[in-house]
């Protein structure tokens, strides 16, 4: 059985204009040690899918109305909040997309790593401190014994993200969900964090669910990829197979948007239009208004 199985997942958000359902029966599996990339444009539903897996979607005003989430043979949707607190950070960790706001500004970064270790591993302070320093060194943080006593505002964005990754890995989780971990960083630091992730994937036993819009990152780091559009996973498979022979027009469109370094292009390719709001999802295939291969049957069939 897979480490994580998400079947028929549907969400509902309530607003002043009425309820909306941004996810339309999401299905995917993640094996132990696998790195799965969840790819799509902004607004496709990637982040709310991740929050749903660890039952944090209610804090964003959403509710799961259908489907199942099975993690390590356990049904997470049947768990109480108290039971989920023993799973989050221990068995499943989340790396958020904004390191600038993910750390407590009045709390030394070393103590923030220690907090997770002490809560879940029940270690004494000195033991937890040694483990925190080891993790910081593993993250490539120079002078970790000194950085341990610094506050978040004293660190760069890249260093903050390394601290967040250290917290996420502090309890050796079976699954790490990385929600666009390089989005808020400049290009040079992005490359460093991607390189760090690549090394971690080789050296830790965790499975990774990597949420991104960057197919270059997927090609470098992932074993398989799921392409998401407007609340649907439209295509899933091994990275090499998807990149070389995409079946869905949206996947094809995303791949065509990647700049070719060996070709001169006067204009970069782009998919026309934007992802529709959940309240305005079209009938049939949700991509057909933007699709160059749209046919009449797309109006009624997904």
Secondary structure, DSSP 8 states (H G I E B T S, - for coil): --SEEEEEEEEEE--TT--B---EEEEEEE-TT-EEEEE--TTSSHHHHHHHHTT-GGGGTEEEEEEEEEETTEEGGG--HHHHHTTBTTTEEEE-S-HHHHS-TTS-HHHHHHHHHHHHH---HHHHHHHHHHHHHHTT-TTHHHHTT--GGGS-HHHHHHHHHHHHHTT--SEEEEESTTTTS-HHHHHHHHHHHHHHHHH---EEEEEES-HHHHHHH-SEEEEEETTEEEEEEEHHHHHHS--SHHHHHHHHTS--TTS--SS----SS----GGG--SS-TTGGG-TT--GGGGT--
